[in-house]
Amino acid sequence: MDILALLGQGFLVALSPAHIALALLGCVLGTLIGALPGLGPANGVAILIPLAFSLGLTPTASLILLTSVYYGAMYGGRISSILLNIPGDEPALMTTLDGYPLARQGRAGEALALSAVASFIGALFATVGLMLFAPLLARFALLFGPAEYFALYGLAFAALGGIAGRNPAKALLAAGLGLALALVGYDTTTGVPRYTFGLMELFEGIDFLIAIVGLFAVSEVLLFLEHARGRAPRVPALGRITVPLRVLRRCLPASLRGTLLGFFAGILPGAGASLGSFLAYTLEKRVSDRTGSFGRGDPRGVAAPEAGNNAAAGGALIPMLTLGVPGSGTTAVLLALLMALGITPGPLLFAEKPELVWGLVAALFFANVVLLALNLPLVGLFVRLLALPAWILMPTVTLVAFLGIYSISNNSFDLLVMLAFGALGYLLRKLDVPLVPIILGILLGNEMEDNLRRALLISDGDWGVLVQSPLAKGLWLAAAAALLAPLVLGRLVERRRRALFERGS
């Protein structure tokens, strides 16, 4: 009953006229961003963070806006996957296997409508899971001390290092680069400037919002311009945007199985929606593909991964809110937003800021309904975005990034730093080095250092305190498993994925 009472208070916060307007705006912008091939939710949220600051929004309003963008981008990612065989983002990759064949059969409208319903099911159940499990995990997190938090951050880096990129060594190198960047500025303990090169602008450290917008948004613009040909792709006819009732009944078990797998994949630090959609499709193929129809336009091959990746998106919010550890790349960007607003995610957040947490949960319920309503009758409008030429779209994205960053500090030096991070992000992406570990290092580096110092201070310099408690030992064992598992399972997963694509082509 306590949860229901808190949820009721959350709806009072979420259903204020201003918050409703922001949720609607976030849903529309998120769907548009998700529909663009390659842009994805992390880039979309990163681009719009400066907008939230320039509008002077409250922390609750900012979080409602950007999580609505997050959910909307997860919905919109399926549009280009189904129509063009180009994933809107990585989690939508599995949707191409059966979504595009359906479009080639003249059933594009049916595939889009089915994916919207499956996304709604996955996101709705994930939001319920967030409501039920997040408070329990927050109570458990109260047992954490400095040594346990240091071990938890180690687990976060190990998990992201193993999953964020195909090459774990590159991902760990990126995490080390992020930790090094976190050291720039005054040492809070000794007051000694570190790696500032005499520049006064760096004495306060590197603003992670600038780093995020540069690494994600600016580098994405550079990559887009490199590969763009100037012409808009040809979009097939949609037909009727409805799903027959018999198809819905046939796909409901697939959606529920995908939701369950995706939600628990999202809770794992570093796994995110990509793993959720892959596991959902793989399981559904094993359970349901008795005639070899998967990869040739089976509706269940659309419903399962769409439910899985949207459920994972909701599940990834749980470790971010309760532990301060992002469950995906997009939640790492949202974590940066909270920290920039002076809010520290963790177990105390539920007690100190209940209006923010429960207002967010209520807003996500509302956003799910809005997204379903938008993505059924109005999907044709979102499809038209795919016909926009690059010379209109990309300058707009660049303008939003520049104006947003400048409006935060009114300092032209920040624009230069953003461009430097954009060039760095472009280079790293060309080298196939993941960017999420860099962001995680910048975000958590100072907290990791502070907890290490506190643990050593309490133990009078005894390093054994880091593995003294059973909880700390368990976290370090989990971190070791997260590092070793990709080395053992990576090749098996890659072989399985290639086999799926070969059968689907």
C-alpha positions in Angstrom: 0.0 0.0 0.0 2.9 2.3 0.7 4.0 1.9 -3.0 0.5 2.7 -4.2 0.3 5.8 -2.0 3.6 7.0 -3.3 2.6 6.3 -6.8 -0.5 8.3 -6.3 1.6 11.2 -5.1 3.8 10.7 -8.2 0.8 11.1 -10.5 -0.1 14.4 -8.8 3.4 15.5 -9.8 3.5 14.0 -13.3 0.0 15.1 -14.3 0.6 18.8 -13.8 0.0 20.8 -17.0 3.7 21.6 -17.4 4.9 18.1 -16.8 2.3 16.7 -19.2 3.5 19.1 -21.9 7.1 18.1 -21.3 6.2 14.4 -21.5 4.4 14.9 -24.8 7.3 16.9 -26.2 9.8 14.3 -25.1 7.7 11.4 -26.6 7.5 13.2 -30.0 11.2 14.3 -30.0 12.3 10.8 -28.9 10.3 9.0 -31.6 11.7 11.4 -34.2 15.3 10.8 -32.9 14.8 7.1 -32.8 13.5 7.0 -36.3 16.8 8.5 -37.6 19.2 5.7 -38.5 22.2 5.5 -36.2 21.3 8.4 -33.9 19.8 6.4 -31.1 18.5 7.3 -27.6 21.9 8.1 -26.0 22.8 10.6 -28.7 19.3 12.1 -28.6 19.3 12.5 -24.8 22.8 14.0 -25.0 21.7 16.5 -27.6 18.7 17.6 -25.6 20.4 17.9 -22.1 21.5 21.5 -22.9 18.0 22.3 -23.9 16.7 21.3 -20.5 19.2 23.6 -18.8 18.6 26.5 -21.1 14.9 26.3 -20.4 15.6 26.5 -16.7 13.6 23.4 -15.9 13.4 21.9 -12.4 15.2 18.5 -11.8 11.9 16.7 -11.9 10.8 18.4 -15.1 14.2 17.8 -16.7 14.1 14.1 -15.9 10.5 13.7 -17.1 11.5 15.3 -20.4 14.6 13.3 -21.1 13.3 9.9 -19.9 10.3 10.5 -22.2 12.8 11.1 -25.0 14.6 7.9 -23.9 11.4 5.8 -24.1 10.3 7.5 -27.3 13.7 6.8 -29.0 13.3 3.1 -28.1 9.9 3.1 -29.8 11.1 5.0 -32.8 14.2 2.9 -33.4 12.1 0.3 -35.1 10.9 2.5 -37.9 14.0 2.6 -40.1 14.7 -1.0 -39.1 11.5 -2.2 -40.6 11.3 0.1 -43.6 14.9 0.5 -44.7 16.7 -2.5 -43.0 18.8 0.1 -41.2 18.6 -0.1 -37.4 17.7 3.2 -35.8 20.0 2.1 -33.0 21.8 -1.1 -31.9 18.9 -2.6 -29.9 16.7 -2.4 -33.0 19.2 -4.6 -34.9 17.3 -7.8 -34.2 14.1 -6.2 -35.5 15.5 -6.0 -39.0 15.6 -9.8 -39.3 11.9 -10.2 -39.6 10.6 -6.6 -39.8 12.2 -5.8 -43.1 11.0 -9.1 -44.8 7.5 -8.2 -43.6 7.9 -4.7 -45.2 9.0 -6.3 -48.5 5.9 -8.5 -48.4 3.8 -5.3 -48.3 3.0 -5.6 -44.6 5.1 -2.6 -43.4 2.1 -1.0 -41.7 1.3 -4.2 -39.9 4.9 -4.7 -38.7 5.1 -1.1 -37.5 1.8 -1.4 -35.6 2.8 -4.8 -34.1 6.2 -3.4 -33.0 4.4 -0.5 -31.3 2.1 -2.8 -29.3 5.1 -5.0 -28.3 7.1 -2.0 -27.3 4.1 -0.8 -25.2 3.9 -4.2 -23.4 7.7 -4.3 -22.7 7.9 -0.7 -21.5 4.7 -1.0 -19.4 5.8 -4.1 -17.5 9.3 -2.7 -17.1 7.8 0.4 -15.5 5.9 -1.8 -13.1 9.1 -3.6 -12.3 10.8 -0.3 -11.7 8.0 0.6 -9.3 8.3 -2.7 -7.4 12.0 -3.5 -7.4 13.7 -0.2 -7.2 12.6 0.6 -3.5 13.7 -2.9 -2.5 17.1 -2.5 -4.0 17.4 1.0 -2.5 16.9 -0.5 1.0 19.5 -3.1 0.3 21.9 -0.5 -0.9 21.8 1.2 2.5 24.2 -1.6 3.7 26.9 -0.1 1.4 29.9 1.6 2.9 32.9 3.2 1.2 34.6 -0.1 0.5 31.4 -1.6 -1.0 30.8 1.4 -3.2 34.3 1.2 -4.5 33.7 -2.4 -5.3 30.4 -1.6 -6.9 32.1 1.0 -9.2 34.7 -1.6 -10.1 31.8 -3.9 -11.1 30.3 -1.2 -13.2 33.5 -0.6 -15.1 34.1 -4.4 -15.5 30.6 -4.9 -16.8 30.7 -2.0 -19.3 34.2 -2.9 -20.3 33.1 -6.4 -21.1 29.8 -5.6 -22.9 30.0 -2.1 -24.3 32.3 -3.1 -27.1 33.2 -6.2 -29.1 36.8 -5.8 -28.0 37.0 -5.9 -24.2 40.5 -4.5 -24.2 39.4 -1.4 -26.1 36.5 -0.9 -23.8 38.7 -1.1 -20.7 41.1 1.3 -22.4 38.2 3.7 -22.9 37.3 3.3 -19.2 40.9 4.2 -18.2 40.7 7.3 -20.4 37.5 8.4 -18.7 39.1 7.9 -15.3 42.1 10.0 -16.4 39.8 12.8 -17.6 38.0 12.7 -14.2 41.3 13.7 -12.5 41.5 17.0 -14.4 41.1 19.9 -12.0 41.6 20.6 -8.3 42.2 17.7 -6.0 39.3 18.1 -3.5 41.5 16.7 -0.7 44.9 18.4 -1.2 43.8 21.4 -3.3 46.5 20.7 -5.8 45.6 21.3 -9.5 46.0 18.2 -11.7 46.5 18.1 -15.5 45.2 21.7 -16.0 48.2 22.9 -18.0 47.9 26.3 -16.4 44.4 26.9 -17.9 42.1 28.5 -15.4 39.1 27.1 -17.2 40.2 23.6 -16.3 40.7 24.2 -12.6 37.1 23.1 -11.9 37.5 20.0 -14.0 35.9 18.9 -17.2 32.1 19.4 -17.3 30.7 16.0 -18.2 27.8 17.5 -20.0 30.2 19.1 -22.5 32.0 15.8 -22.8 28.8 13.9 -23.4 27.5 16.3 -26.1 30.9 16.3 -27.8 31.5 12.6 -27.7 28.0 11.6 -28.7 26.3 14.4 -30.6 29.2 16.1 -32.4 30.9 12.9 -33.3 27.6 11.5 -34.6 27.2 14.6 -36.9 30.8 14.0 -38.3 30.1 10.4 -38.9 26.8 11.1 -40.5 28.3 13.7 -42.8 31.1 11.3 -43.8 28.7 8.6 -44.9 25.8 10.7 -46.1 25.2 10.9 -49.9 22.8 13.9 -49.7 19.8 12.0 -51.0 17.0 10.7 -48.8 16.4 7.0 -48.8 13.4 5.5 -50.6 10.7 4.5 -48.1 8.3 1.7 -49.1 4.6 2.1 -48.9 3.1 1.5 -45.5 -0.3 0.1 -46.3 -2.8 -0.3 -43.5 -1.3 0.4 -40.1 -3.2 -2.2 -38.2 -2.6 -5.6 -36.8 -5.1 -8.5 -37.2 -6.4 -9.8 -33.9 -5.2 -13.3 -34.6 -1.7 -12.0 -35.1 -1.8 -10.1 -31.8 -2.9 -13.3 -30.0 -0.2 -15.3 -31.7 2.5 -12.7 -30.7 1.4 -12.1 -27.2 3.4 -15.0 -25.6 6.5 -13.8 -27.6 6.1 -10.3 -26.2 5.7 -11.5 -22.7 8.8 -13.8 -22.9 10.8 -10.9 -24.5 9.6 -8.6 -21.7 10.8 -10.9 -19.0 14.2 -11.5 -20.5 14.7 -7.8 -21.5 13.8 -6.5 -18.1 16.4 -8.6 -16.2 19.0 -7.9 -18.9 18.4 -4.2 -18.4 19.0 -4.4 -14.6 22.5 -5.9 -15.2 25.1 -3.0 -15.2 26.4 -2.5 -18.8 24.1 -5.0 -20.5 21.3 -2.7 -21.6 18.7 -3.0 -24.4 21.1 -4.6 -26.9 21.4 -7.7 -24.9 17.7 -7.7 -24.0 16.7 -7.7 -27.7 19.2 -10.3 -28.7 18.3 -12.7 -25.9 14.5 -12.2 -26.6 14.9 -13.0 -30.3 17.2 -16.0 -29.7 14.8 -17.5 -27.1 11.8 -16.9 -29.3 13.4 -18.5 -32.3 14.3 -21.6 -30.3 10.8 -21.8 -28.7 8.6 -20.9 -31.7 10.5 -21.5 -35.0 9.3 -24.9 -35.9 8.8 -24.3 -39.6 11.8 -22.1 -40.4 9.7 -19.0 -40.7 12.0 -16.7 -38.6 14.1 -14.5 -40.7 11.5 -14.6 -43.5 8.9 -12.3 -42.0 7.5 -13.9 -38.9 5.6 -11.4 -36.8 6.9 -13.1 -33.6 10.4 -12.2 -34.7 9.3 -8.5 -34.5 7.3 -8.7 -31.3 10.0 -10.5 -29.1 13.0 -8.2 -29.7 10.8 -5.0 -29.5 9.4 -6.0 -26.2 12.8 -7.1 -25.0 14.6 -3.8 -25.8 11.9 -1.6 -24.4 11.7 -3.7 -21.2 15.5 -3.4 -20.9 15.3 0.3 -21.2 13.0 0.5 -18.2 15.1 -2.1 -16.2 18.3 0.0 -16.8 16.8 2.8 -14.8 16.8 0.7 -11.6 20.6 0.5 -10.9 20.9 4.1 -12.0 18.4 5.4 -9.5 19.1 3.0 -6.6 22.9 2.6 -6.8 24.1 5.5 -8.9 25.5 3.0 -11.5 24.1 3.2 -15.0 22.6 0.1 -16.6 23.1 1.3 -20.2 24.7 4.1 -22.2 21.6 6.2 -22.2 21.2 5.9 -18.4 24.9 7.0 -18.1 23.8 10.2 -19.9 20.8 10.6 -17.6 23.1 10.0 -14.6 25.2 12.9 -15.8 22.0 15.0 -15.9 21.2 14.3 -12.3 24.7 15.0 -11.1 24.7 18.3 -13.0 21.5 19.2 -11.2 23.1 18.5 -7.8 21.2 15.3 -7.3 23.1 12.2 -6.2 21.4 8.9 -7.3 21.5 6.2 -4.7 19.6 4.6 -1.9 18.9 7.9 -0.1 17.3 9.4 -3.3 14.0 7.6 -2.5 13.9 9.1 0.9 15.2 12.6 0.1 13.6 13.2 -3.3 10.4 11.1 -3.4 8.6 13.6 -5.6 11.3 13.2 -8.2 11.4 9.4 -8.2 7.7 8.7 -8.0 6.9 11.6 -10.3 9.3 10.0 -12.8 7.6 6.5 -12.5 4.2 8.0 -13.0 5.4 10.0 -15.9 6.7 6.9 -17.5 3.3 5.2 -17.2 1.8 8.3 -18.9 4.5 8.4 -21.6 3.9 4.7 -22.5 0.2 5.4 -23.2 1.1 8.6 -25.2 3.7 6.7 -27.2 1.3 3.9 -28.1 -1.3 6.5 -29.2 1.3 8.4 -31.3 2.9 5.4 -32.9 -0.3 3.8 -34.2 -2.2 6.6 -36.0 0.7 9.0 -36.5 3.5 6.7 -37.6 3.2 7.9 -41.1 4.3 11.4 -40.0 7.4 10.0 -38.3 8.2 8.0 -41.5 8.3 11.2 -43.5 11.3 12.2 -41.4 13.3 9.6 -43.1 12.8 11.5 -46.3 14.6 14.6 -45.0 17.9 15.3 -46.7 21.0 15.5 -44.6 21.7 19.1 -45.4 18.6 20.1 -43.4 18.8 17.6 -40.6 22.4 17.6 -39.5 22.9 21.4 -39.3 19.8 21.5 -37.0 21.4 18.9 -34.7 24.6 20.9 -34.6 22.9 24.2 -33.9 21.0 22.6 -30.9 24.2 21.3 -29.5 26.1 24.6 -29.8 23.3 26.8 -28.5 22.6 24.4 -25.6 26.2 24.2 -24.4 26.8 28.0 -24.7 23.5 28.7 -22.9 24.7 26.8 -19.8 27.9 28.8 -19.1 28.1 31.6 -21.7 31.7 30.6 -22.1 33.2 30.1 -25.6 35.9 27.9 -24.1 33.3 25.3 -23.5 32.5 25.2 -27.2 36.1 24.5 -28.0 36.2 21.7 -25.4 33.0 20.3 -26.9 34.6 20.3 -30.4 37.7 18.7 -29.0 35.6 15.9 -27.5 33.7 15.7 -30.8 36.9 15.1 -32.7 38.1 12.6 -30.1 34.8 10.8 -30.2 34.9 10.6 -34.0 38.4 9.2 -33.9 37.5 6.6 -31.3 34.4 5.5 -33.2 36.5 5.1 -36.3 38.8 2.8 -34.3 35.7 0.9 -32.9 36.4 2.1 -29.3 33.2 2.4 -27.3 32.3 5.8 -25.8 30.1 4.7 -22.9 33.1 3.6 -20.7 34.7 7.1 -21.2 31.5 8.8 -19.9 31.3 6.4 -17.0 34.8 7.1 -16.1 34.2 10.9 -16.1 31.0 10.5 -14.1 32.2 8.0 -11.5 35.9 8.7 -11.3 35.7 11.3 -8.5 33.2 9.3 -6.5 35.4 6.2 -6.9 38.4 8.1 -5.7 36.6 9.6 -2.8 35.2 6.3 -1.6 38.7 4.7 -1.9 40.2 7.4 0.3 37.4 7.2 2.9 37.8 3.4 3.1 41.6 3.7 3.6 41.1 6.5 6.1 38.7 4.4 8.2 41.0 1.4 8.1 44.1 3.4 8.8 45.6 2.6 5.4 44.8 -1.1 5.4 44.0 -2.1 1.8 42.4 -5.3 3.0 39.3 -3.3 3.9 38.4 -3.4 0.2 37.7 -7.1 0.4 36.8 -7.4 4.1 33.0 -7.6 4.1 31.1 -10.5 2.4 29.3 -7.9 0.2 32.5 -6.4 -1.1 33.9 -9.9 -1.8 30.8 -10.7 -3.7 31.0 -7.6 -5.8 34.6 -8.2 -6.7 33.8 -11.8 -7.7 31.0 -10.4 -9.9 33.4 -7.9 -11.4 35.9 -10.7 -12.2 33.1 -12.7 -13.8 32.0 -9.7 -15.8 35.6 -9.4 -17.2 36.0 -13.0 -18.0 32.6 -13.9 -19.3 32.9 -11.9 -22.6 36.2 -13.7 -23.4 34.4 -17.1 -23.0 31.0 -16.2 -24.5 31.9 -13.5 -27.0 32.8 -15.9 -29.8 29.7 -18.1 -29.1 27.4 -15.1 -29.3 29.0 -13.7 -32.4 28.7 -17.1 -34.2 25.1 -17.3 -33.2 24.4 -13.8 -34.4 26.0 -14.5 -37.8 24.0 -17.6 -38.1 20.8 -15.7 -37.5 21.6 -13.1 -40.1 22.6 -15.7 -42.7 19.3 -17.5 -42.3 17.5 -14.1 -42.3 19.1 -12.9 -45.5 
